[in-house]
Amino acid sequence: MVVNLSENEFDEKMVGKCVVAFSTTWCGPCKMLSPVLEELSKEMKDVSFYKVDADVDVSLVTDFDVVSVPTLIVFQDGKIINRASGFVNKDKLITLITG
């Protein structure tokens, strides 16, 4: 399951490997990416999947230099290990996560 993440809980959730999708409710590619993230969240049990609403948590958008949505950032114990912008298919997302 992809969990909505807000600014006040961000740091405490960044444990282990995490994928954070910065998106908005009005973004077409974000809507296309959502089922891909849900599918992978069920397949990759050792990875946490989160979604940040870029229109609501603007400070996180600024902190992580998100200039377009969707933007995916992969974290390992709070450190960025990979990122991508725009729609990413399942195979490419797996590659981003696994390195």
DSSP file (Angstrom, degrees, kcal/mol; ACC not computed):
  #  RESIDUE AA STRUCTURE BP1 BP2  ACC     N-H-->O    O-->H-N    N-H-->O    O-->H-N    TCO  KAPPA ALPHA  PHI   PSI    X-CA   Y-CA   Z-CA
    1    1 A M              0   0    0      0, 0.0     2,-0.6     0, 0.0    48,-0.5   0.000 360.0 360.0 360.0 139.3    0.0    0.0    0.0
    2    2 A V  E     -a   49   0A   0     46,-0.1     2,-0.4    32,-0.1    48,-0.2  -0.822 360.0-151.8 -91.0 124.8    1.2    3.5   -0.8
    3    3 A V  E     -a   50   0A   0     46,-2.3    48,-2.2    -2,-0.6     2,-0.2  -0.807  15.1-118.5-103.7 135.1    0.8    5.7    2.3
    4    4 A N  E     -a   51   0A   0     -2,-0.4     2,-0.4    46,-0.2    48,-0.2  -0.513  33.8-158.2 -68.0 137.5    0.2    9.5    2.2
    5    5 A L        -     0   0    0     46,-2.8    48,-0.4    -2,-0.2     2,-0.2  -0.970   7.1-162.5-126.3 132.2    3.1   11.2    3.9
    6    6 A S    >>  -     0   0    0     -2,-0.4     3,-1.2    46,-0.1     4,-0.6  -0.684  34.0-106.1-109.9 167.0    3.1   14.7    5.4
    7    7 A E  G >4 S+     0   0    0      1,-0.3     3,-1.0    -2,-0.2     4,-0.5   0.865 114.1  58.7 -58.4 -40.7    6.0   17.0    6.4
    8    8 A N  G 34 S+     0   0    0      1,-0.2    -1,-0.3     2,-0.1     4,-0.1   0.651 114.9  35.4 -72.0 -13.0    5.7   16.4   10.1
    9    9 A E  G <> S+     0   0    0     -3,-1.2     4,-1.2     2,-0.1    -1,-0.2   0.341  89.6 100.4-115.1   4.6    6.2   12.7    9.9
   10   10 A F  H XX S+     0   0    0     -3,-1.0     4,-0.9    -4,-0.6     3,-0.8   0.944  81.1  45.7 -59.1 -55.7    8.7   12.6    7.0
   11   11 A D  H >4 S+     0   0    0     -4,-0.5     3,-0.7     1,-0.3    -1,-0.2   0.872 111.3  51.8 -60.2 -40.3   11.9   12.1    8.9
   12   12 A E  H 34 S+     0   0    0      1,-0.2    -1,-0.3    -4,-0.1    -2,-0.2   0.758 108.9  51.7 -70.1 -23.1   10.6    9.3   11.2
   13   13 A K  H << S+     0   0    0     -4,-1.2     2,-2.2    -3,-0.8    -1,-0.2   0.622  82.6  92.7 -87.5 -14.1    9.3    7.3    8.2
   14   14 A M    <<  +     0   0    0     -4,-0.9     2,-0.4    -3,-0.7    -1,-0.2  -0.367  54.9 130.0 -83.5  63.3   12.6    7.4    6.3
   15   15 A V        -     0   0    0     -2,-2.2    33,-0.2    62,-0.2     2,-0.1  -0.959  68.1 -13.5-117.5 132.4   13.9    4.1    7.7
   16   16 A G  S    S-     0   0    0     -2,-0.4    61,-2.9    31,-0.1     2,-0.5  -0.430 120.7 -17.8  74.4-154.8   15.2    1.3    5.4
   17   17 A K  E    S+bC  47  76A   0     29,-0.6    31,-2.4    59,-0.2     2,-0.4  -0.764  73.4 176.3 -90.9 129.0   14.5    1.7    1.7
   18   18 A C  E     -bC  48  75A   0     57,-2.5    57,-3.2    -2,-0.5     2,-0.5  -0.982  23.1-152.9-134.7 142.4   11.6    4.1    0.8
   19   19 A V  E     -bC  49  74A   0     29,-3.0    31,-3.1    -2,-0.4     2,-0.5  -0.976  14.5-167.2-113.2 124.9   10.1    5.3   -2.4
   20   20 A V  E     -bC  50  73A   0     53,-2.9    53,-2.5    -2,-0.5     2,-0.6  -0.960   3.7-161.0-116.6 122.2    8.5    8.8   -2.2
   21   21 A A  E     -bC  51  72A   0     29,-2.7    31,-2.9    -2,-0.5     2,-0.6  -0.903   4.9-155.8-103.5 116.2    6.3    9.9   -5.0
   22   22 A F  E     +bC  52  71A   0     49,-3.3    49,-1.8    -2,-0.6     2,-0.3  -0.827  37.6 141.8 -88.8 121.0    5.8   13.7   -5.2
   23   23 A S  E     -b   53   0A   0     29,-2.6    31,-3.3    -2,-0.6    32,-0.4  -0.864  40.3-133.0-148.8 177.5    2.5   14.2   -7.1
   24   24 A T    >   -     0   0    0     -2,-0.3     3,-0.5    29,-0.2     6,-0.1  -0.907  27.3-117.1-134.8 165.0   -0.7   16.2   -7.3
   25   25 A T  T 3  S+     0   0    0     -2,-0.3    -1,-0.0     1,-0.2    28,-0.0   0.741 113.3  49.2 -74.5 -22.6   -4.3   15.3   -7.7
   26   26 A W  T 3  S+     0   0    0      4,-0.0     2,-0.5     5,-0.0    -1,-0.2   0.478  83.8 108.8 -95.3  -4.3   -4.6   17.1  -11.0
   27   27 A C    <>  -     0   0    0     -3,-0.5     4,-1.8     1,-0.1     5,-0.1  -0.641  53.9-157.4 -85.1 119.8   -1.5   15.6  -12.7
   28   28 A G  H  > S+     0   0    0     -2,-0.5     4,-1.8     1,-0.2     3,-0.2   0.942  94.3  47.1 -60.1 -52.2   -2.3   13.1  -15.5
   29   29 A P  H  > S+     0   0    0      0, 0.0     4,-1.9     0, 0.0    -1,-0.2   0.834 109.3  56.6 -60.8 -30.8    1.1   11.3  -15.3
   30   30 A C  H  > S+     0   0    0      2,-0.2     4,-1.6     1,-0.2    -2,-0.2   0.907 106.2  49.5 -64.1 -41.3    0.7   11.1  -11.5
   31   31 A K  H  < S+     0   0    0     -4,-1.8    -1,-0.2     1,-0.2    -3,-0.1   0.858 110.9  49.9 -65.7 -35.5   -2.6    9.3  -12.0
   32   32 A M  H  X S+     0   0    0     -4,-1.8     4,-0.5     1,-0.2    -1,-0.2   0.846 111.3  49.5 -69.4 -34.2   -1.0    6.9  -14.4
   33   33 A L  H  X S+     0   0    0     -4,-1.9     4,-2.3     1,-0.2     3,-0.4   0.784  92.7  77.8 -75.6 -28.8    1.9    6.2  -12.0
   34   34 A S  H  X S+     0   0    0     -4,-1.6     4,-2.3     1,-0.2    -1,-0.2   0.882  93.9  45.8 -54.5 -48.5   -0.4    5.5   -9.0
   35   35 A P  H  > S+     0   0    0      0, 0.0     4,-2.4     0, 0.0    -1,-0.2   0.839 110.8  55.2 -66.6 -29.3   -1.4    2.0   -9.9
   36   36 A V  H  X S+     0   0    0     -4,-0.5     4,-2.4    -3,-0.4    -2,-0.2   0.930 109.7  46.3 -65.3 -45.0    2.2    1.1  -10.7
   37   37 A L  H  X S+     0   0    0     -4,-2.3     4,-2.3     2,-0.2    -1,-0.2   0.912 112.1  50.9 -63.0 -43.2    3.3    2.2   -7.2
   38   38 A E  H  X S+     0   0    0     -4,-2.3     4,-1.2    -5,-0.2    -2,-0.2   0.919 110.8  49.0 -60.7 -44.1    0.4    0.3   -5.7
   39   39 A E  H >X S+     0   0    0     -4,-2.4     4,-1.4     1,-0.2     3,-0.6   0.935 113.4  45.6 -61.7 -47.5    1.3   -2.9   -7.6
   40   40 A L  H 3X S+     0   0    0     -4,-2.4     4,-3.2     1,-0.2    -1,-0.2   0.841 105.1  61.3 -66.8 -32.7    5.0   -2.6   -6.6
   41   41 A S  H 3< S+     0   0    0     -4,-2.3    -1,-0.2     1,-0.2    -2,-0.2   0.821 107.5  45.8 -64.0 -28.5    4.1   -1.9   -3.0
   42   42 A K  H << S+     0   0    0     -4,-1.2    -1,-0.2    -3,-0.6     3,-0.2   0.797 118.3  42.2 -80.5 -30.1    2.4   -5.3   -2.8
   43   43 A E  H  < S+     0   0    0     -4,-1.4     2,-0.9     1,-0.2    -2,-0.2   0.834 111.4  53.3 -85.0 -35.3    5.3   -7.1   -4.6
   44   44 A M    ><  +     0   0    0     -4,-3.2     3,-1.7     1,-0.2    -1,-0.2  -0.698  61.3 169.5-106.6  79.7    8.2   -5.4   -2.8
   45   45 A K  T 3  S+     0   0    0     -2,-0.9    -1,-0.2     1,-0.3    -2,-0.1   0.694  73.2  61.1 -66.5 -20.4    7.4   -6.0    0.9
   46   46 A D  T 3  S+     0   0    0     -3,-0.1   -29,-0.6     2,-0.0     2,-0.4   0.395  95.9  73.3 -88.8   4.3   10.8   -4.8    2.1
   47   47 A V  E <  S- b   0  17A   0     -3,-1.7     2,-0.4    -6,-0.1   -29,-0.2  -0.954  74.2-139.3-119.5 136.6   10.3   -1.3    0.6
   48   48 A S  E     - b   0  18A   0    -31,-2.4   -29,-3.0    -2,-0.4     2,-0.5  -0.798  15.8-154.5 -93.7 136.5    8.1    1.4    2.0
   49   49 A F  E     +ab   2  19A   0    -48,-0.5   -46,-2.3    -2,-0.4     2,-0.3  -0.948  16.7 175.5-116.1 128.8    6.1    3.4   -0.6
   50   50 A Y  E     -ab   3  20A   0    -31,-3.1   -29,-2.7    -2,-0.5     2,-0.4  -0.920  19.0-150.5-131.7 155.4    4.9    7.0    0.2
   51   51 A K  E     -ab   4  21A   0    -48,-2.2   -46,-2.8    -2,-0.3     2,-0.5  -0.995   7.7-163.7-127.0 132.5    3.1    9.7   -1.7
   52   52 A V  E     - b   0  22A   0    -31,-2.9   -29,-2.6    -2,-0.4     2,-0.8  -0.969  20.7-132.4-115.2 127.1    3.5   13.4   -1.0
   53   53 A D  E >>  - b   0  23A   0     -2,-0.5     4,-2.7   -48,-0.4     3,-1.2  -0.699  14.8-158.3 -78.4 110.5    1.0   15.9   -2.3
   54   54 A A  T 34 S+     0   0    0    -31,-3.3    -1,-0.2    -2,-0.8   -30,-0.2   0.712  89.7  56.3 -66.8 -21.3    3.2   18.6   -3.8
   55   55 A D  T 34 S+     0   0    0    -32,-0.4    -1,-0.3     1,-0.1     3,-0.2   0.722 116.9  34.5 -80.2 -21.2    0.4   21.2   -3.6
   56   56 A V  T <4 S+     0   0    0     -3,-1.2     2,-1.2     1,-0.2     3,-0.2   0.871 117.6  46.1 -98.9 -49.5    0.1   20.7    0.2
   57   57 A D    >X  +     0   0    0     -4,-2.7     4,-1.5     1,-0.2     3,-0.6  -0.513  64.3 157.1 -98.6  66.7    3.6   20.0    1.5
   58   58 A V  H 3>  +     0   0    0     -2,-1.2     4,-2.3     1,-0.2    -1,-0.2   0.807  67.5  61.8 -62.8 -32.9    5.4   22.7   -0.4
   59   59 A S  H 3> S+     0   0    0     -3,-0.2     4,-2.8     1,-0.2    -1,-0.2   0.881 104.2  48.6 -65.6 -35.8    8.3   22.8    2.1
   60   60 A L  H <> S+     0   0    0     -3,-0.6     4,-2.0     2,-0.2    -1,-0.2   0.891 108.9  54.0 -67.3 -38.4    9.2   19.1    1.2
   61   61 A V  H  <>S+     0   0    0     -4,-1.5     5,-2.6     1,-0.2    -2,-0.2   0.923 113.4  42.8 -58.7 -44.7    9.0   20.0   -2.5
   62   62 A T  H ><5S+     0   0    0     -4,-2.3     3,-1.4     3,-0.2    -2,-0.2   0.921 110.9  54.6 -67.8 -45.3   11.5   22.8   -1.8
   63   63 A D  H 3<5S+     0   0    0     -4,-2.8    -1,-0.2     1,-0.3    -2,-0.2   0.839 116.3  37.8 -58.7 -34.8   13.7   20.7    0.4
   64   64 A F  T 3<5S-     0   0    0     -4,-2.0    -1,-0.3    -5,-0.1    -2,-0.2   0.170 109.0-118.7-107.3  17.6   14.1   18.1   -2.3
   65   65 A D  T < 5 +     0   0    0     -3,-1.4     2,-0.7     1,-0.2    -3,-0.2   0.863  44.9 176.0  50.7  45.3   14.3   20.4   -5.3
   66   66 A V      < +     0   0    0     -5,-2.6    -1,-0.2    -6,-0.2     3,-0.1  -0.735  10.4 166.5 -82.2 117.1   11.1   18.9   -6.9
   67   67 A V        +     0   0    0     -2,-0.7     2,-0.3     1,-0.2    -1,-0.2   0.547  62.4  23.1-109.9 -11.9   10.5   21.0  -10.0
   68   68 A S  S    S-     0   0    0    -46,-0.0    -1,-0.2    18,-0.0   -46,-0.1  -0.985  85.3 -88.5-149.2 158.2    7.9   18.8  -11.8
   69   69 A V  S    S+     0   0    0     -2,-0.3   -46,-0.2     1,-0.2   -39,-0.1  -0.936  97.3  38.2-120.1 145.6    5.4   16.1  -10.9
   70   70 A P  S    S+     0   0    0      0, 0.0    16,-3.2     0, 0.0     2,-0.4   0.543  73.0 165.8 -76.9 148.2    5.5   13.3  -10.7
   71   71 A T  E     -CD  22  85A   0    -49,-1.8   -49,-3.3    14,-0.2     2,-0.5  -1.000  18.6-158.1-124.5 130.0    9.0   13.1   -9.1
   72   72 A L  E     -CD  21  84A   0     12,-3.3    12,-2.2    -2,-0.4     2,-0.4  -0.917   7.9-173.3-108.9 130.9   10.1    9.8   -7.5
   73   73 A I  E     -CD  20  83A   0    -53,-2.5   -53,-2.9    -2,-0.5     2,-0.5  -0.992  10.9-152.8-125.5 129.0   12.9    9.8   -4.9
   74   74 A V  E     -CD  19  82A   0      8,-3.0     7,-3.2    -2,-0.4     8,-1.4  -0.882  16.7-168.4-101.5 126.6   14.3    6.6   -3.5
   75   75 A F  E     -CD  18  80A   0    -57,-3.2   -57,-2.5    -2,-0.5     2,-0.5  -0.860  16.9-161.5-114.1 147.0   15.8    6.8    0.0
   76   76 A Q  E >  S-CD  17  79A   0      3,-2.6     3,-1.6    -2,-0.3   -59,-0.2  -0.957  85.5 -25.3-124.7 111.9   17.9    4.4    2.0
   77   77 A D  T 3  S-     0   0    0    -61,-2.9   -62,-0.2    -2,-0.5   -60,-0.1   0.888 129.4 -46.4  50.1  45.0   17.8    5.3    5.7
   78   78 A G  T 3  S+     0   0    0    -62,-0.5     2,-0.4     1,-0.2    -1,-0.3   0.371 115.9 111.2  85.9  -4.3   17.0    8.9    4.9
   79   79 A K  E <  S-D   76   0A   0     -3,-1.6    -3,-2.6   -65,-0.1     2,-0.3  -0.873  72.1-115.7-107.0 136.2   19.6    9.4    2.2
   80   80 A I  E     +D   75   0A   0     -2,-0.4    -5,-0.2    -5,-0.2     3,-0.1  -0.501  38.2 166.0 -69.0 127.2   18.7    9.9   -1.5
   81   81 A I  E     -     0   0A   0     -7,-3.2     2,-0.3     1,-0.4    -6,-0.2   0.548  64.9  -1.0-115.8 -15.3   20.0    7.0   -3.6
   82   82 A N  E     -D   74   0A   0     -8,-1.4    -8,-3.0     2,-0.0    -1,-0.4  -0.977  57.6-175.8-166.6 158.6   18.1    7.6   -6.8
   83   83 A R  E     -D   73   0A   0     -2,-0.3     2,-0.3   -10,-0.2   -10,-0.2  -0.988   1.7-177.5-158.2 156.8   15.5    9.8   -8.4
   84   84 A A  E     -D   72   0A   0    -12,-2.2   -12,-3.3    -2,-0.3     2,-0.3  -0.985  14.1-144.3-153.0 151.5   13.4   10.3  -11.6
   85   85 A S  E     +D   71   0A   0     -2,-0.3   -14,-0.2   -14,-0.2   -16,-0.1  -0.904  61.1  20.4-118.8 150.1   10.9   12.7  -12.9
   86   86 A G  S    S-     0   0    0    -16,-3.2     2,-0.1    -2,-0.3   -14,-0.1  -0.202 107.8 -25.5  87.3 178.0    7.9   12.1  -15.1
   87   87 A F        -     0   0    0    -18,-0.1     2,-0.4    -2,-0.1    -2,-0.1  -0.426  61.3-166.2 -65.8 135.7    6.0    8.8  -15.6
   88   88 A V        -     0   0    0    -59,-0.2   -52,-0.1    -2,-0.1    -2,-0.1  -0.992  14.1-133.0-125.5 127.2    8.1    5.8  -14.9
   89   89 A N     >  -     0   0    0     -2,-0.4     4,-2.5     1,-0.1     5,-0.2  -0.239  32.8 -98.0 -74.9 171.5    7.0    2.3  -16.0
   90   90 A K  H  > S+     0   0    0      1,-0.2     4,-2.4     2,-0.2     5,-0.2   0.895 120.7  50.0 -59.0 -46.1    7.2   -0.7  -13.7
   91   91 A D  H  > S+     0   0    0      1,-0.2     4,-1.9     2,-0.2    -1,-0.2   0.911 112.8  46.3 -62.0 -43.2   10.5   -2.1  -15.0
   92   92 A K  H  > S+     0   0    0      1,-0.2     4,-2.4     2,-0.2    -1,-0.2   0.889 111.4  52.7 -67.5 -37.3   12.2    1.3  -14.8
   93   93 A L  H  X S+     0   0    0     -4,-2.5     4,-2.2     2,-0.2    -2,-0.2   0.899 107.2  51.8 -64.9 -39.6   10.9    1.8  -11.3
   94   94 A I  H  X S+     0   0    0     -4,-2.4     4,-2.8     1,-0.2     5,-0.3   0.914 110.0  49.7 -60.6 -42.1   12.2   -1.5  -10.2
   95   95 A T  H  X S+     0   0    0     -4,-1.9     4,-1.8     1,-0.2    -2,-0.2   0.897 109.4  51.5 -63.6 -40.9   15.6   -0.6  -11.6
   96   96 A L  H  < S+     0   0    0     -4,-2.4    -1,-0.2     1,-0.2    -2,-0.2   0.898 115.3  42.7 -61.3 -39.9   15.5    2.8   -9.7
   97   97 A I  H  < S+     0   0    0     -4,-2.2    -2,-0.2     1,-0.2    -1,-0.2   0.909 120.5  38.5 -74.7 -43.1   14.7    1.0   -6.5
   98   98 A T  H  <        0   0    0     -4,-2.8    -2,-0.2    -5,-0.2    -1,-0.2   0.625 360.0 360.0 -87.6 -13.6   17.1   -1.9   -6.8
   99   99 A G     <        0   0    0     -4,-1.8    -3,-0.1    -5,-0.3    -4,-0.1   0.474 360.0 360.0  80.3 360.0   19.9    0.1   -8.3
